[in-house]
Amino acid sequence: MHPILRSSLVFKAPSSSKSSHLYKTHPRHRFSSSTLTTPLSRYHHQSKPFKMPISTDSHLRTFFQSPKFAVVGASTNPAKYGYKVFAWYLAHSLPATPINPSGAPIEINGTSYPVVKSLDEIPDPAETSVSFITPPAVTLKSLKQAKELGVKCVFLQPGTFDDEVLEFAWGNFKSVLAGAEGDTRGGEGWCVLVDGERGLKGIGKL
């Protein structure tokens, strides 16, 4: 230890006998430079790195047990996954609400479907499983809103998350589908278009 640091850590009682009793402590509690031979960093809280769980078919079945669904990032463009995922829900006769800040209706097979602008506009969010097709920053913001609304299950399509998003999702929702590990059959990770039917079959909805 540097001499200056050592000297600054030694407590000296005043010479006055009247106040010296204020500095007398039990031997077990006395403090001197010798007690700092251990590096100070050892006394700082060492947080453990977050160990990311792995999505499984059990999470998939839980997700599809919900009576209602919503698609954050639903798109009017048939070439985009926001359109394809919403269309998948409709093709499997699942009640799904498309969500996009633009509010532009989505037309599929000649039918126009109204779009809500935010998660807080969907009915019964606590009974709704939500798919996300949004950039990570938007996903994180929407997940925080979903938590406040009582949403329990989320499906994060490939490209919608980063480590911060995954850590928040796993820490706040009952069921999370995300990532390239676990029981997914998709080459790029968990995807409703690839894994969805397996989940429906697992709970007898298909």
Protein Blocks (a to p, Z undefined) as FASTA:
>chain_A
ZZklmmmmpccddfblklmmmmpccfklpccfklmmpcfklmpccddddddddddfklmm
mmmmpmbdcdehiafblkbmklmmmmmmmmnopacddddfklpacdeehiacdddfbfkl
pghkllcccdddddfklmmmmmmmmmmnopabdcddehiacfklmmmmmmmpfbdcedje
hjbfbfnbccfklmmmmmmmmnopZZ
